Amino acid sequence: MPILDVKIPPMGESISSGILAKWHVKDGDTVKKDQPLFELETDKITSEGTAAAAGRITLKAAAGDEVDIGQVVAQIDTEAASATAAPAPSPAAPPAKNEAPPPASAATPPPPKPEARAQTPQPAAPPPPAAAPLPMVAPKISVSPGGRQTRRKLTPLRQRIAERLVAAQHEAAMLTTFNEADMSAVIGFRTRYQDDFVKKNGIKLGFMSFFVKAVVHALKEVPAVNAQLDGDTLIENNYYDVGVAVSTERGLMVPVIRDCDTLGMAAIEKTIAEVAARARDGKITLADLEGGVFTITNGGIFGSLLSTPIINPPQSAILGLHAIQDRPIAVNGQVVIRPMMYLALSYDHRIVDGREAVTFLVKVKQAIEDPARLLLGM
């Protein structure tokens, strides 16, 4: 068919509509097969639509419109892809030297003879007065009252994030407990093995893989943190799919790393890098965000020293990481300077008791301060 409809693709059973956030092309553009066409924002994810064929595109919806799944938002004329541009018309050839000038129109009087022109007085017109120079005045910038604010409607994703955060605070008996971890051992471990790790795996060894492994270790030691409520039923999870919060231009997303208990450090680092890139590029899928049992969020990359993270429902707990700072601490009766990080565990007190929450956080601290515990399962 020469005309191909561009439709909003299905996003999952729970998503029926979204906002056409941005067009990457203009009406009438020639597009290539698989070229990104638009960004769609829903209440759960942001994704891209691509061209199924090459051709000339005609837009049927504007950026900012609310569109339904399956709705036609553009059409591609596939025959235009192979059509060649018409040759530009050649400029008119100049008249030949020997070609006679065109005959004068009857209504056009012949030019006066030289003698007649000499006999006709031609009084010279006075020159126009010179324009007065404009005074040098600094431009005034007027700010209208309406220009002091910008109002725009929240995207479905931002609305959904806001709803979930408010619901988490209203529905859960949320409490936060704190501890701190000496990062010397992890920093030394990375320094010793970073080059070999990169050569073998093609990716850097980061801090997050240590914390993912430490969280899995702590979840096994304190199963109550790996549980969630479904009405009046307590669900105990026996798997370890850990979500890692990723900040994007469209809002916070939490892609889930599956079966972290079976993955090595390199596999965890690669998976985190892949899902984070898809989240920032708008290519994340709903399946990437579902099914996590626990979440790790790292405000330290933005410089946060301490915070109380909000639970990601229906999970029962979330671990907040913070900036690493050199601070004086007491070690064996001596004051020493160590790279320290504050840890914050927010948890649902309906499911997790204080003793279990503190034990969980201590297990994470011990695994980070002595990574050998992860190998020994201690």
Stockholm file with secondary structure:
# STOCKHOLM 1.0

chainA/1-378         MPILDVKIPPMGESISSGILAKWHVKDGDTVKKDQPLFELETDKITSEGTAAAAGRITLKAAAGDEVDIGQVVAQIDTEAASATAAPAPSPAAPPAKNEAPPPASAATPPPPKPEARAQTPQPAAPPPPAAAPLPMVAPKISVSPGGRQTRRKLTPLRQRIAERLVAAQHEAAMLTTFNEADMSAVIGFRTRYQDDFVKKNGIKLGFMSFFVKAVVHALKEVPAVNAQLDGDTLIENNYYDVGVAVSTERGLMVPVIRDCDTLGMAAIEKTIAEVAARARDGKITLADLEGGVFTITNGGIFGSLLSTPIINPPQSAILGLHAIQDRPIAVNGQVVIRPMMYLALSYDHRIVDGREAVTFLVKVKQAIEDPARLLLGM
#=GR chainA/1-378 SS CCEEEEECCCCCTTCCEEEEEEESSCTTCEECTTCEEEEEECSSCEEEEECSSCEEEEECSCTTCEEETTCEEEEEEGGGGTCCCCCCCCCCCCCCTTSCCCCCCTTSCCCCCHHHHHHSCCCCCCCCCCCCCCCCCCCCCCCCGGGGCCCCCCCHHHHHHHHHHHHHHHHSCEEEEEEEEECHHHHHHHHHHHHHHHHHHSSCCCSHHHHHHHHHHHHHHCGGGGEEEETTEEEECCSCCEEECEEETTEEECCEETTGGGCCHHHHHHHHHHHHHHHHTTCCCHHHHSCCSEEEEEGGGGTCCCCCCCCCTTCSEEEEEEEEEEEEEEETTEEEEEEEEEEEEEEETTTSCHHHHHHHHHHHHHHHHCTHHHHHTC
#=GC SS_cons         CCEEEEECCCCCTTCCEEEEEEESSCTTCEECTTCEEEEEECSSCEEEEECSSCEEEEECSCTTCEEETTCEEEEEEGGGGTCCCCCCCCCCCCCCTTSCCCCCCTTSCCCCCHHHHHHSCCCCCCCCCCCCCCCCCCCCCCCCGGGGCCCCCCCHHHHHHHHHHHHHHHHSCEEEEEEEEECHHHHHHHHHHHHHHHHHHSSCCCSHHHHHHHHHHHHHHCGGGGEEEETTEEEECCSCCEEECEEETTEEECCEETTGGGCCHHHHHHHHHHHHHHHHTTCCCHHHHSCCSEEEEEGGGGTCCCCCCCCCTTCSEEEEEEEEEEEEEEETTEEEEEEEEEEEEEEETTTSCHHHHHHHHHHHHHHHHCTHHHHHTC
//
